[in-house]
């Protein structure tokens, strides 16, 4: 598994564990990580430091 994949999984895992599951979604068509009423570019999942899990 690549380091980028591990980082993305750790970030996603952190978001799911620390929010209501229904508040987190991946919208593949728009490349968006939906969180509550807002969202982020899905690519941020691969960034170290996006969540405390990858700091």
C-alpha distance matrix in Angstrom:
0.0 3.8 6.7 8.3 6.5 6.9 10.3 11.2 10.7 12.7 15.3 15.8 16.1 18.6 20.6 20.9 22.0 24.4 26.1 27.7 25.3 27.7 27.5 23.9 22.9 20.8 23.3 21.5 24.8 25.3 21.8 22.9 21.7 25.0 26.1 29.6 32.0 29.8 26.5 24.0 22.2 18.9 17.2 18.2 15.4 13.1 15.8 15.9 19.2 19.5 19.9 20.9 17.6 16.1 19.2
3.8 0.0 3.8 5.3 5.2 6.4 8.7 10.0 10.8 12.5 14.4 15.5 16.5 18.5 20.3 21.3 22.5 24.5 26.0 28.0 25.8 28.1 27.4 23.7 22.8 20.5 22.7 20.9 24.0 24.1 20.4 21.6 20.6 24.1 25.3 29.0 31.0 28.5 25.1 22.2 20.1 17.2 14.9 15.8 13.6 10.6 13.0 13.3 16.9 17.4 18.5 19.6 16.7 14.5 17.4
6.7 3.8 0.0 3.8 5.4 5.1 6.1 8.6 9.9 10.5 12.3 14.2 15.2 16.5 18.5 20.0 21.0 22.5 24.4 26.7 25.0 27.5 26.4 22.8 22.4 20.4 22.9 21.6 24.7 24.3 20.4 21.1 19.7 23.2 23.9 27.6 29.7 27.0 23.7 20.7 19.0 16.5 14.0 14.0 11.9 8.8 10.4 10.0 13.5 14.5 15.5 16.4 13.8 11.1 13.7
8.3 5.3 3.8 0.0 3.8 5.5 5.2 6.2 8.7 10.0 10.6 12.3 14.1 15.4 16.7 18.4 20.0 21.3 22.6 24.9 23.1 25.2 23.9 20.3 19.5 17.3 19.5 18.1 21.1 20.5 16.7 17.5 16.4 20.0 21.0 24.8 26.6 23.9 20.4 17.3 15.4 12.8 10.2 10.7 8.8 5.4 7.8 8.7 12.3 12.5 14.1 15.8 13.6 11.0 13.7
6.5 5.2 5.4 3.8 0.0 3.8 5.4 5.1 6.2 8.6 9.9 10.6 12.0 14.2 15.4 16.4 18.1 19.9 21.2 23.0 20.9 23.0 22.2 18.5 17.6 15.4 18.0 16.6 19.9 19.9 16.1 16.9 15.5 19.0 20.1 23.8 25.9 23.5 20.2 17.5 15.8 12.6 11.0 11.8 8.9 6.9 10.1 11.0 14.1 13.7 14.6 16.4 13.6 11.9 15.3
6.9 6.4 5.1 5.5 3.8 0.0 3.8 5.5 5.2 6.1 8.6 9.9 10.4 12.2 14.3 15.3 16.3 18.2 20.0 22.1 20.3 23.0 22.2 18.7 18.5 17.0 20.0 19.2 22.7 22.5 18.8 18.9 16.9 20.0 20.4 24.0 26.5 24.3 21.2 18.7 17.7 14.7 13.3 13.0 9.8 8.2 10.4 10.1 12.8 13.0 13.1 14.1 10.9 9.5 13.0
10.3 8.7 6.1 5.2 5.4 3.8 0.0 3.8 5.5 5.2 6.1 8.6 9.8 10.6 12.4 14.3 15.4 16.5 18.3 20.9 19.5 22.0 20.6 17.2 17.4 16.1 19.0 18.6 21.9 21.1 17.3 17.0 14.9 18.0 18.2 21.8 24.1 21.6 18.6 15.9 15.1 12.6 11.0 9.9 7.1 5.4 6.9 6.4 9.1 9.3 9.8 11.2 8.5 6.5 10.0
11.2 10.0 8.6 6.2 5.1 5.5 3.8 0.0 3.8 5.5 5.2 6.1 8.5 9.9 10.7 12.3 14.2 15.5 16.6 18.7 17.0 19.1 17.8 14.2 13.9 12.3 15.2 14.8 18.2 17.6 13.9 13.6 11.5 14.8 15.4 19.1 21.3 18.9 15.8 13.3 12.4 9.4 8.5 8.1 4.5 4.4 7.3 8.5 10.6 9.3 10.0 12.4 10.1 9.0 12.5
10.7 10.8 9.9 8.7 6.2 5.2 5.5 3.8 0.0 3.8 5.5 5.1 5.9 8.5 9.9 10.4 12.0 14.1 15.4 17.2 15.2 17.8 17.2 13.7 13.6 12.7 16.0 15.9 19.5 19.4 15.9 15.4 12.9 15.6 15.9 19.3 22.0 20.2 17.4 15.6 15.2 12.0 11.9 11.4 7.6 8.2 10.8 11.1 12.8 11.6 11.1 12.8 9.8 9.9 13.7
12.7 12.5 10.5 10.0 8.6 6.1 5.2 5.5 3.8 0.0 3.8 5.5 5.1 6.1 8.7 10.0 10.5 12.1 14.2 16.7 15.4 18.4 17.4 14.3 15.2 14.9 18.4 18.8 22.4 21.7 18.3 17.2 14.3 16.6 16.1 19.3 22.2 20.4 17.9 16.2 16.4 13.7 13.5 11.9 8.4 9.1 10.4 9.5 10.5 9.9 8.5 9.4 6.1 6.8 10.5
15.3 14.4 12.3 10.6 9.9 8.6 6.1 5.2 5.5 3.8 0.0 3.8 5.5 5.2 6.3 8.8 10.0 10.7 12.3 15.0 14.1 16.6 14.9 11.9 13.0 12.8 16.2 16.9 20.3 19.1 15.9 14.3 11.2 13.5 12.8 16.2 18.8 16.8 14.4 12.6 13.2 11.0 11.1 8.9 5.8 7.7 8.4 8.3 8.5 6.8 5.7 8.0 6.1 6.7 10.0
15.8 15.5 14.2 12.3 10.6 9.9 8.6 6.1 5.1 5.5 3.8 0.0 3.8 5.4 5.1 6.2 8.6 10.0 10.7 12.6 11.0 13.4 12.3 8.9 9.7 9.8 13.4 14.4 17.9 17.3 14.3 12.6 9.3 11.3 11.0 14.3 17.2 15.6 13.2 12.1 12.8 10.1 11.4 10.1 6.7 9.4 11.1 11.8 12.1 9.7 8.6 11.1 9.2 10.4 13.7
16.1 16.5 15.2 14.1 12.0 10.4 9.8 8.5 5.9 5.1 5.5 3.8 0.0 3.8 5.5 5.2 6.1 8.5 10.1 12.0 10.5 13.8 13.2 10.5 11.9 12.7 16.4 17.5 21.1 20.7 17.9 16.2 12.7 14.1 13.2 16.0 19.3 18.3 16.3 15.6 16.6 13.9 15.0 13.6 10.1 12.3 13.8 13.5 13.6 11.9 9.8 11.0 8.5 10.7 14.0
18.6 18.5 16.5 15.4 14.2 12.2 10.6 9.9 8.5 6.1 5.2 5.4 3.8 0.0 3.8 5.5 5.2 6.0 8.5 11.3 11.1 14.3 12.9 10.8 13.1 14.3 17.9 19.5 22.9 21.9 19.1 16.8 13.2 14.2 12.5 14.9 18.2 17.2 15.7 15.0 16.6 14.7 15.6 13.3 10.5 12.8 13.3 12.5 11.5 10.0 7.0 7.8 6.2 9.2 11.8
20.6 20.3 18.5 16.7 15.4 14.3 12.4 10.7 9.9 8.7 6.3 5.1 5.5 3.8 0.0 3.8 5.6 5.3 6.0 8.8 8.6 11.2 9.4 7.3 10.0 11.6 15.1 17.1 20.3 19.1 16.7 14.0 10.3 10.7 8.7 11.2 14.5 13.6 12.3 12.2 14.3 12.7 14.4 12.2 9.9 13.1 13.7 13.8 12.6 10.0 7.7 9.7 9.2 11.6 13.9
20.9 21.3 20.0 18.4 16.4 15.3 14.3 12.3 10.4 10.0 8.8 6.2 5.2 5.5 3.8 0.0 3.8 5.6 5.5 6.8 5.6 8.9 8.4 6.5 9.1 11.4 15.0 17.1 20.3 19.8 17.7 15.2 11.5 11.5 9.8 11.7 15.3 15.2 14.1 14.6 16.5 14.5 16.6 15.1 12.4 15.5 16.7 16.9 16.1 13.6 11.3 12.9 11.7 14.4 17.1
22.0 22.5 21.0 20.0 18.1 16.3 15.4 14.2 12.0 10.5 10.0 8.6 6.1 5.2 5.6 3.8 0.0 3.8 5.8 7.6 7.7 11.3 11.0 10.0 12.9 15.2 18.8 20.8 24.1 23.5 21.3 18.8 15.1 14.9 12.8 14.2 17.9 17.9 17.2 17.6 19.7 17.8 19.5 17.5 14.8 17.5 18.3 17.7 16.5 14.7 11.6 12.1 10.9 14.2 16.6
24.4 24.5 22.5 21.3 19.9 18.2 16.5 15.5 14.1 12.1 10.7 10.0 8.5 6.0 5.3 5.6 3.8 0.0 3.8 7.0 8.7 11.6 10.3 10.0 13.5 16.0 19.3 21.8 24.8 23.6 21.6 18.6 14.9 14.3 11.4 12.4 15.9 16.0 15.8 16.5 19.1 17.9 19.6 17.1 15.1 18.0 18.1 17.5 15.5 13.6 10.4 10.8 10.9 14.2 15.8
26.1 26.0 24.4 22.6 21.2 20.0 18.3 16.6 15.4 14.2 12.3 10.7 10.1 8.5 6.0 5.5 5.8 3.8 0.0 3.8 6.1 8.3 6.7 7.3 11.1 14.2 17.1 20.0 22.7 21.5 20.1 16.8 13.2 11.8 8.7 9.0 12.7 13.4 13.7 15.1 18.0 17.0 19.4 17.3 15.5 18.9 19.2 19.3 17.5 14.9 12.3 13.5 13.8 16.8 18.5
27.7 28.0 26.7 24.9 23.0 22.1 20.9 18.7 17.2 16.7 15.0 12.6 12.0 11.3 8.8 6.8 7.6 7.0 3.8 0.0 3.8 5.4 5.3 7.1 10.5 14.1 16.8 19.8 22.4 21.6 20.6 17.5 14.2 12.1 9.5 8.9 12.6 14.1 14.8 16.8 19.6 18.4 21.3 19.6 17.8 21.3 22.1 22.5 20.9 18.1 15.8 17.2 17.1 20.1 22.1
25.3 25.8 25.0 23.1 20.9 20.3 19.5 17.0 15.2 15.4 14.1 11.0 10.5 11.1 8.6 5.6 7.7 8.7 6.1 3.8 0.0 3.8 5.4 5.6 8.1 11.5 14.4 17.2 19.9 19.7 18.6 15.9 12.7 11.1 9.6 9.9 13.5 14.7 14.6 16.3 18.6 16.8 19.8 18.7 16.5 19.9 21.3 22.0 21.1 18.2 16.2 18.0 17.3 19.9 22.5
27.7 28.1 27.5 25.2 23.0 23.0 22.0 19.1 17.8 18.4 16.6 13.4 13.8 14.3 11.2 8.9 11.3 11.6 8.3 5.4 3.8 0.0 3.8 5.6 7.3 11.1 13.1 16.3 18.4 18.3 17.9 15.1 12.4 10.0 8.9 8.3 11.3 13.1 13.6 16.0 18.4 17.1 20.4 19.7 18.0 21.6 23.0 24.2 23.2 20.0 18.5 20.6 20.3 22.7 25.1
27.5 27.4 26.4 23.9 22.2 22.2 20.6 17.8 17.2 17.4 14.9 12.3 13.2 12.9 9.4 8.4 11.0 10.3 6.7 5.3 5.4 3.8 0.0 3.8 6.7 10.4 12.4 15.8 17.8 16.9 16.4 13.1 10.2 7.4 5.4 4.7 8.2 9.7 10.4 13.0 15.7 15.0 18.3 17.1 16.0 19.7 20.6 21.9 20.6 17.2 15.9 18.3 18.5 20.7 22.8
23.9 23.7 22.8 20.3 18.5 18.7 17.2 14.2 13.7 14.3 11.9 8.9 10.5 10.8 7.3 6.5 10.0 10.0 7.3 7.1 5.6 5.6 3.8 0.0 3.8 7.2 9.9 12.9 15.5 14.7 13.6 10.5 7.3 5.7 4.8 6.7 9.9 10.0 9.2 10.9 13.1 11.8 15.0 14.1 12.6 16.2 17.6 19.0 18.2 14.8 13.8 16.6 16.3 18.1 20.6
22.9 22.8 22.4 19.5 17.6 18.5 17.4 13.9 13.6 15.2 13.0 9.7 11.9 13.1 10.0 9.1 12.9 13.5 11.1 10.5 8.1 7.3 6.7 3.8 0.0 3.8 6.4 9.3 11.9 11.7 10.8 8.4 5.9 5.0 6.7 8.9 11.1 10.8 9.2 10.7 12.0 10.2 13.7 13.8 12.3 15.8 17.7 19.7 19.6 16.1 15.8 18.9 18.2 19.5 22.3
20.8 20.5 20.4 17.3 15.4 17.0 16.1 12.3 12.7 14.9 12.8 9.8 12.7 14.3 11.6 11.4 15.2 16.0 14.2 14.1 11.5 11.1 10.4 7.2 3.8 0.0 3.8 5.9 9.0 8.9 7.5 6.0 4.7 6.0 8.9 11.7 13.2 12.0 9.4 9.8 9.9 7.5 11.0 12.0 10.7 13.7 16.1 18.6 19.1 15.7 16.2 19.6 18.6 19.2 22.1
23.3 22.7 22.9 19.5 18.0 20.0 19.0 15.2 16.0 18.4 16.2 13.4 16.4 17.9 15.1 15.0 18.8 19.3 17.1 16.8 14.4 13.1 12.4 9.9 6.4 3.8 0.0 3.8 5.6 5.8 5.8 5.1 6.3 6.9 10.5 12.8 13.3 12.0 9.6 10.3 9.9 8.4 12.0 13.6 13.1 15.9 18.1 21.1 21.6 18.1 19.1 22.7 22.0 22.3 25.0
21.5 20.9 21.6 18.1 16.6 19.2 18.6 14.8 15.9 18.8 16.9 14.4 17.5 19.5 17.1 17.1 20.8 21.8 20.0 19.8 17.2 16.3 15.8 12.9 9.3 5.9 3.8 0.0 3.8 5.5 4.9 6.6 8.5 10.2 13.8 16.4 16.9 15.3 12.4 12.1 10.5 8.4 11.2 13.8 13.3 15.2 18.0 21.1 22.3 19.1 20.5 24.0 23.0 22.8 25.7
24.8 24.0 24.7 21.1 19.9 22.7 21.9 18.2 19.5 22.4 20.3 17.9 21.1 22.9 20.3 20.3 24.1 24.8 22.7 22.4 19.9 18.4 17.8 15.5 11.9 9.0 5.6 3.8 0.0 3.8 5.7 7.9 10.7 11.8 15.6 17.8 17.5 15.9 13.4 13.4 11.6 10.7 13.3 16.0 16.2 18.0 20.5 23.9 25.0 21.7 23.3 27.0 26.3 25.9 28.6
25.3 24.1 24.3 20.5 19.9 22.5 21.1 17.6 19.4 21.7 19.1 17.3 20.7 21.9 19.1 19.8 23.5 23.6 21.5 21.6 19.7 18.3 16.9 14.7 11.7 8.9 5.8 5.5 3.8 0.0 3.8 5.3 8.9 10.0 13.7 15.9 15.2 13.1 10.5 10.3 8.6 8.8 11.4 13.7 14.7 16.7 18.6 22.1 22.8 19.4 21.4 25.1 24.9 24.4 26.8
21.8 20.4 20.4 16.7 16.1 18.8 17.3 13.9 15.9 18.3 15.9 14.3 17.9 19.1 16.7 17.7 21.3 21.6 20.1 20.6 18.6 17.9 16.4 13.6 10.8 7.5 5.8 4.9 5.7 3.8 0.0 3.8 6.9 9.4 12.9 15.8 15.8 13.2 9.9 8.6 6.2 5.3 7.8 10.4 11.1 12.9 15.0 18.5 19.5 16.3 18.4 22.1 21.7 20.9 23.4
22.9 21.6 21.1 17.5 16.9 18.9 17.0 13.6 15.4 17.2 14.3 12.6 16.2 16.8 14.0 15.2 18.8 18.6 16.8 17.5 15.9 15.1 13.1 10.5 8.4 6.0 5.1 6.6 7.9 5.3 3.8 0.0 3.8 5.8 9.2 12.1 12.2 9.6 6.2 5.6 4.8 4.7 8.3 9.4 10.2 13.0 14.5 17.6 18.0 14.4 16.1 19.9 19.8 19.6 21.9
21.7 20.6 19.7 16.4 15.5 16.9 14.9 11.5 12.9 14.3 11.2 9.3 12.7 13.2 10.3 11.5 15.1 14.9 13.2 14.2 12.7 12.4 10.2 7.3 5.9 4.7 6.3 8.5 10.7 8.9 6.9 3.8 0.0 3.8 6.4 9.9 11.0 8.7 5.4 5.1 6.1 4.9 8.6 8.5 8.3 11.8 13.2 15.8 15.8 12.1 13.1 16.8 16.7 16.9 19.3
25.0 24.1 23.2 20.0 19.0 20.0 18.0 14.8 15.6 16.6 13.5 11.3 14.1 14.2 10.7 11.5 14.9 14.3 11.8 12.1 11.1 10.0 7.4 5.7 5.0 6.0 6.9 10.2 11.8 10.0 9.4 5.8 3.8 0.0 3.8 6.5 7.5 6.1 4.3 6.6 8.8 8.6 12.2 11.8 11.7 15.3 16.4 18.7 18.1 14.3 14.7 18.2 18.4 19.3 21.4
26.1 25.3 23.9 21.0 20.1 20.4 18.2 15.4 15.9 16.1 12.8 11.0 13.2 12.5 8.7 9.8 12.8 11.4 8.7 9.5 9.6 8.9 5.4 4.8 6.7 8.9 10.5 13.8 15.6 13.7 12.9 9.2 6.4 3.8 0.0 3.8 6.2 5.4 5.3 7.8 10.9 11.0 14.1 12.7 12.4 16.2 16.7 18.4 17.0 13.4 13.0 16.1 16.8 18.2 20.0
29.6 29.0 27.6 24.8 23.8 24.0 21.8 19.1 19.3 19.3 16.2 14.3 16.0 14.9 11.2 11.7 14.2 12.4 9.0 8.9 9.9 8.3 4.7 6.7 8.9 11.7 12.8 16.4 17.8 15.9 15.8 12.1 9.9 6.5 3.8 0.0 3.8 5.6 7.5 10.8 14.1 14.6 17.8 16.3 16.2 20.0 20.3 21.7 20.1 16.5 15.8 18.5 19.6 21.3 22.8
32.0 31.0 29.7 26.6 25.9 26.5 24.1 21.3 22.0 22.2 18.8 17.2 19.3 18.2 14.5 15.3 17.9 15.9 12.7 12.6 13.5 11.3 8.2 9.9 11.1 13.2 13.3 16.9 17.5 15.2 15.8 12.2 11.0 7.5 6.2 3.8 0.0 3.8 7.1 10.8 14.1 15.3 18.5 17.3 17.9 21.6 21.7 23.5 21.8 18.2 18.1 21.0 22.4 23.7 25.0
29.8 28.5 27.0 23.9 23.5 24.3 21.6 18.9 20.2 20.4 16.8 15.6 18.3 17.2 13.6 15.2 17.9 16.0 13.4 14.1 14.7 13.1 9.7 10.0 10.8 12.0 12.0 15.3 15.9 13.1 13.2 9.6 8.7 6.1 5.4 5.6 3.8 0.0 3.7 7.2 10.6 12.4 15.3 14.0 15.1 18.6 18.5 20.6 19.0 15.4 16.0 19.2 20.6 21.4 22.6
26.5 25.1 23.7 20.4 20.2 21.2 18.6 15.8 17.4 17.9 14.4 13.2 16.3 15.7 12.3 14.1 17.2 15.8 13.7 14.8 14.6 13.6 10.4 9.2 9.2 9.4 9.6 12.4 13.4 10.5 9.9 6.2 5.4 4.3 5.3 7.5 7.1 3.7 0.0 3.8 7.0 8.6 11.6 10.6 11.8 15.2 15.4 17.8 16.8 13.1 14.2 17.7 18.7 19.1 20.6
24.0 22.2 20.7 17.3 17.5 18.7 15.9 13.3 15.6 16.2 12.6 12.1 15.6 15.0 12.2 14.6 17.6 16.5 15.1 16.8 16.3 16.0 13.0 10.9 10.7 9.8 10.3 12.1 13.4 10.3 8.6 5.6 5.1 6.6 7.8 10.8 10.8 7.2 3.8 0.0 3.8 6.0 8.2 7.1 9.0 12.0 12.0 14.7 14.1 10.5 12.4 16.2 17.1 16.7 18.2
22.2 20.1 19.0 15.4 15.8 17.7 15.1 12.4 15.2 16.4 13.2 12.8 16.6 16.6 14.3 16.5 19.7 19.1 18.0 19.6 18.6 18.4 15.7 13.1 12.0 9.9 9.9 10.5 11.6 8.6 6.2 4.8 6.1 8.8 10.9 14.1 14.1 10.6 7.0 3.8 0.0 3.8 5.3 5.8 8.2 10.4 10.9 14.3 14.6 11.4 14.0 17.7 18.1 17.1 18.9
18.9 17.2 16.5 12.8 12.6 14.7 12.6 9.4 12.0 13.7 11.0 10.1 13.9 14.7 12.7 14.5 17.8 17.9 17.0 18.4 16.8 17.1 15.0 11.8 10.2 7.5 8.4 8.4 10.7 8.8 5.3 4.7 4.9 8.6 11.0 14.6 15.3 12.4 8.6 6.0 3.8 0.0 3.8 5.4 6.0 8.3 10.0 13.4 14.3 11.1 13.3 17.0 16.6 15.7 18.1
17.2 14.9 14.0 10.2 11.0 13.3 11.0 8.5 11.9 13.5 11.1 11.4 15.0 15.6 14.4 16.6 19.5 19.6 19.4 21.3 19.8 20.4 18.3 15.0 13.7 11.0 12.0 11.2 13.3 11.4 7.8 8.3 8.6 12.2 14.1 17.8 18.5 15.3 11.6 8.2 5.3 3.8 0.0 3.8 5.3 5.8 7.4 11.1 12.7 10.2 13.1 16.6 16.1 14.4 16.6
18.2 15.8 14.0 10.7 11.8 13.0 9.9 8.1 11.4 11.9 8.9 10.1 13.6 13.3 12.2 15.1 17.5 17.1 17.3 19.6 18.7 19.7 17.1 14.1 13.8 12.0 13.6 13.8 16.0 13.7 10.4 9.4 8.5 11.8 12.7 16.3 17.3 14.0 10.6 7.1 5.8 5.4 3.8 0.0 3.8 5.3 5.2 8.5 9.3 6.6 9.7 13.2 13.3 11.6 13.5
15.4 13.6 11.9 8.8 8.9 9.8 7.1 4.5 7.6 8.4 5.8 6.7 10.1 10.5 9.9 12.4 14.8 15.1 15.5 17.8 16.5 18.0 16.0 12.6 12.3 10.7 13.1 13.3 16.2 14.7 11.1 10.2 8.3 11.7 12.4 16.2 17.9 15.1 11.8 9.0 8.2 6.0 5.3 3.8 0.0 3.8 5.5 8.0 9.3 6.7 8.6 11.9 11.0 9.9 12.6
13.1 10.6 8.8 5.4 6.9 8.2 5.4 4.4 8.2 9.1 7.7 9.4 12.3 12.8 13.1 15.5 17.5 18.0 18.9 21.3 19.9 21.6 19.7 16.2 15.8 13.7 15.9 15.2 18.0 16.7 12.9 13.0 11.8 15.3 16.2 20.0 21.6 18.6 15.2 12.0 10.4 8.3 5.8 5.3 3.8 0.0 3.8 6.5 9.2 8.1 10.4 13.1 11.8 9.5 12.2
15.8 13.0 10.4 7.8 10.1 10.4 6.9 7.3 10.8 10.4 8.4 11.1 13.8 13.3 13.7 16.7 18.3 18.1 19.2 22.1 21.3 23.0 20.6 17.6 17.7 16.1 18.1 18.0 20.5 18.6 15.0 14.5 13.2 16.4 16.7 20.3 21.7 18.5 15.4 12.0 10.9 10.0 7.4 5.2 5.5 3.8 0.0 3.8 6.2 5.7 8.8 11.3 10.9 8.1 9.7
15.9 13.3 10.0 8.7 11.0 10.1 6.4 8.5 11.1 9.5 8.3 11.8 13.5 12.5 13.8 16.9 17.7 17.5 19.3 22.5 22.0 24.2 21.9 19.0 19.7 18.6 21.1 21.1 23.9 22.1 18.5 17.6 15.8 18.7 18.4 21.7 23.5 20.6 17.8 14.7 14.3 13.4 11.1 8.5 8.0 6.5 3.8 0.0 3.8 5.7 7.6 8.9 8.5 5.1 6.2
19.2 16.9 13.5 12.3 14.1 12.8 9.1 10.6 12.8 10.5 8.5 12.1 13.6 11.5 12.6 16.1 16.5 15.5 17.5 20.9 21.1 23.2 20.6 18.2 19.6 19.1 21.6 22.3 25.0 22.8 19.5 18.0 15.8 18.1 17.0 20.1 21.8 19.0 16.8 14.1 14.6 14.3 12.7 9.3 9.3 9.2 6.2 3.8 0.0 3.8 5.2 6.2 7.4 5.0 4.5
19.5 17.4 14.5 12.5 13.7 13.0 9.3 9.3 11.6 9.9 6.8 9.7 11.9 10.0 10.0 13.6 14.7 13.6 14.9 18.1 18.2 20.0 17.2 14.8 16.1 15.7 18.1 19.1 21.7 19.4 16.3 14.4 12.1 14.3 13.4 16.5 18.2 15.4 13.1 10.5 11.4 11.1 10.2 6.6 6.7 8.1 5.7 5.7 3.8 0.0 3.8 6.9 8.1 6.9 7.8
19.9 18.5 15.5 14.1 14.6 13.1 9.8 10.0 11.1 8.5 5.7 8.6 9.8 7.0 7.7 11.3 11.6 10.4 12.3 15.8 16.2 18.5 15.9 13.8 15.8 16.2 19.1 20.5 23.3 21.4 18.4 16.1 13.1 14.7 13.0 15.8 18.1 16.0 14.2 12.4 14.0 13.3 13.1 9.7 8.6 10.4 8.8 7.6 5.2 3.8 0.0 3.8 5.3 5.9 7.0
20.9 19.6 16.4 15.8 16.4 14.1 11.2 12.4 12.8 9.4 8.0 11.1 11.0 7.8 9.7 12.9 12.1 10.8 13.5 17.2 18.0 20.6 18.3 16.6 18.9 19.6 22.7 24.0 27.0 25.1 22.1 19.9 16.8 18.2 16.1 18.5 21.0 19.2 17.7 16.2 17.7 17.0 16.6 13.2 11.9 13.1 11.3 8.9 6.2 6.9 3.8 0.0 3.8 5.4 5.3
17.6 16.7 13.8 13.6 13.6 10.9 8.5 10.1 9.8 6.1 6.1 9.2 8.5 6.2 9.2 11.7 10.9 10.9 13.8 17.1 17.3 20.3 18.5 16.3 18.2 18.6 22.0 23.0 26.3 24.9 21.7 19.8 16.7 18.4 16.8 19.6 22.4 20.6 18.7 17.1 18.1 16.6 16.1 13.3 11.0 11.8 10.9 8.5 7.4 8.1 5.3 3.8 0.0 3.8 5.9
16.1 14.5 11.1 11.0 11.9 9.5 6.5 9.0 9.9 6.8 6.7 10.4 10.7 9.2 11.6 14.4 14.2 14.2 16.8 20.1 19.9 22.7 20.7 18.1 19.5 19.2 22.3 22.8 25.9 24.4 20.9 19.6 16.9 19.3 18.2 21.3 23.7 21.4 19.1 16.7 17.1 15.7 14.4 11.6 9.9 9.5 8.1 5.1 5.0 6.9 5.9 5.4 3.8 0.0 3.8
19.2 17.4 13.7 13.7 15.3 13.0 10.0 12.5 13.7 10.5 10.0 13.7 14.0 11.8 13.9 17.1 16.6 15.8 18.5 22.1 22.5 25.1 22.8 20.6 22.3 22.1 25.0 25.7 28.6 26.8 23.4 21.9 19.3 21.4 20.0 22.8 25.0 22.6 20.6 18.2 18.9 18.1 16.6 13.5 12.6 12.2 9.7 6.2 4.5 7.8 7.0 5.3 5.9 3.8 0.0
